[in-house]
Amino acid sequence: MSVEFHYDDGRVMSAVVNGDDVNNVDLKQVLAEFTPEQLEDNTRKAIAKQNRDREAIEKKEAAEKDRQRQEALFALKLKAFEVEAVKNTPEKKLKSALRRAKSDIEVFAFASAIIIKDFESKQTPSDDVTEE
């Protein structure tokens, strides 16, 4: 069993106590101070605290990962708006959709749609004629 000894001066000492060795001094001290029910209760509390601590760390890591994803998405949108066809497009709905994009793929899709519309608007009728 793993135990922690908390001293009046604030020190905490951790030890692994072999529960099978009845001659172990640490085991004798633990069993003299705590009932089996208290040991079980303390174990439950320690496990619950470890679980809360782990969940808090996971939540913090998830928030950091989401923040980084949002920053990367914003940077990608800025790059898309640096493209002349996107910057100067009269396509307000597509431009708005690009600003509201929630993923990299949406940014690429809306930026591509704007660029294609710009390309098509610059085509002349003679560009549509195919050679036979």
Helices and strands as residue ranges (DSSP letters): E 2-6, E 12-16, H 25-33, H 36-82, H 84-87, H 92-100, H 104-121, G 125-128
